[in-house]
Amino acid sequence: MSYLMPNYSPLDVSFVKGEGCYLTDDKGEKYFDALSGVGVVNLGHCHKDVTKAIQEQSAELIHTSNWYHIKNQEVLAEKLCKLSNMDKAFFGNSGAEANEAAIKIARLYGDQNNITNPTIITANQSFHGRTMATLSATGNDKVQSGFAPLVSKFIHVEFNSLDEIKSHTGNPDIVAVMLEPIQGESGVIIPDSSYLNSVQDICKKNNWLLILDEVQTGIGRTGKLFAHQYNDITPDILTLAKGLGNGVPIGACLTKGKASKLLVPGTHGSTFGGNPLVSKTAITVLEVIEKDHILDNSLRMGEYLTSKFKDKLNKSSSVIDIRSKGLMIAIELNEDCSSLLQQALKNKLLINITGQTIRLLPPLIINKDEADILVKKVCDLVKEI
Ligand SMILES: Cc1ncc(COP(=O)(O)O)c(C=O)c1O
């Protein structure tokens, strides 16, 4: 009997060790982790520099609270802001918390502009988290089911449709548009290349904030540090988590310009957010990304894997689409393929399946030999359908 609440249904495996792209279970079996703990260990499991930083910082100082200055947090904020062209940072512990901060800032923006029912446009099939506000923002009935009453004032529109966003320009209650640059949880849905630019234009014209949720797409996953950098734009609010701590829990909400002055003392906070340990870890993650040219590798290996998959799978009658940006990869089949999850586990491969789509988020440090192993494992799996 387990004393854990039954909100997860874990696969029948338990890992005791991780190194690079591989995990080892308690029976000594090695698995290829093509999911990176759901887009988290972007530098691979137990990256030596990250582990060293955690060891050294934890021997020196783990936690103080935000009632005192935290040097590491200030260094991390500066580094992140300079890398993203943003102005200010707030740190929480997860993607949902980063998005909660973004939603609260959008509400304050409404309050400042005398809008009594500040409303945020989000997209269908989006995923923004599991807290009450973020699940209300999420455009997925399954995530919301049973939790009524939801937090109000979210309007959901079709992703990649500018007309749907434009249809709300007459609504004086709108304060923000909140989007993932690429929808991750719903199966790597990539919008038209100019979609975000046009959304930003609409936001600017209407005085709305543009909130980009890069919890999954950020920190090199798509081959740039942030996916919106493909569009050469700067959002008003940018949220990050997952890869930022390479497994140590941290979330960040970054703001630009007018969005930067809204959180004042007493309006928001977090006991653990940005403590010396997590901040030092995230600083190290960013340093490794630069030092080891991780973005180049993410881009090159993403292109390599995608071309291999296209080469080997396009002839397969069960594959209807292969989509990717950097190392965010989806292989869509012509039928539900949930059963492949167990089969993949038997083949010592960790992946995600959403309906009829196989999603791969391998570590960004993956090399060519490992990529070849992954291609073989995935192609063998697809043959099983
Ligand atoms: C785009 C996006 N936003 C938010 C979240 C929620 O992050 P967390 O689980 O860290 O709260 C996720 C998690 O998958 C995500 O993919």
The ligand as an SDF file (V2000), in Angstrom:
LIG
                    3D

 16 16  0  0  0  0  0  0  0  0999 V2000
    4.3370   25.6200  -21.0470 C   0  0  0  0  0  0  0  0  0  0  0  0
    4.2220   25.1910  -19.6120 C   0  0  0  0  0  0  0  0  0  0  0  0
    3.8340   26.0950  -18.6910 N   0  0  0  0  0  0  0  0  0  0  0  0
    3.7200   25.7600  -17.3960 C   0  0  0  0  0  0  0  0  0  0  0  0
    3.9880   24.4820  -16.9620 C   0  0  0  0  0  0  0  0  0  0  0  0
    3.8350   24.1440  -15.5270 C   0  0  0  0  0  0  0  0  0  0  0  0
    5.1000   23.9930  -14.9350 O   0  0  0  0  0  0  0  0  0  0  0  0
    5.2510   23.3100  -13.5120 P   0  0  0  0  0  0  0  0  0  0  0  0
    4.8470   21.8810  -13.6590 O   0  0  0  0  0  0  0  0  0  0  0  0
    6.7190   23.4860  -13.1740 O   0  0  0  0  0  0  0  0  0  0  0  0
    4.3690   24.0460  -12.5720 O   0  0  0  0  0  0  0  0  0  0  0  0
    4.3940   23.5140  -17.8890 C   0  0  0  0  0  0  0  0  0  0  0  0
    4.6600   22.1370  -17.4720 C   0  0  0  0  0  0  0  0  0  0  0  0
    4.6870   21.2120  -18.2500 O   0  0  0  0  0  0  0  0  0  0  0  0
    4.5090   23.8790  -19.2550 C   0  0  0  0  0  0  0  0  0  0  0  0
    4.8840   22.9930  -20.1900 O   0  0  0  0  0  0  0  0  0  0  0  0
  1  2  1  0
  2  3  1  0
  2 15  2  0
  3  4  2  0
  4  5  1  0
  5  6  1  0
  5 12  2  0
  6  7  1  0
  7  8  1  0
  8  9  2  0
  8 10  1  0
  8 11  1  0
 12 13  1  0
 12 15  1  0
 13 14  2  0
 15 16  1  0
M  END
$$$$
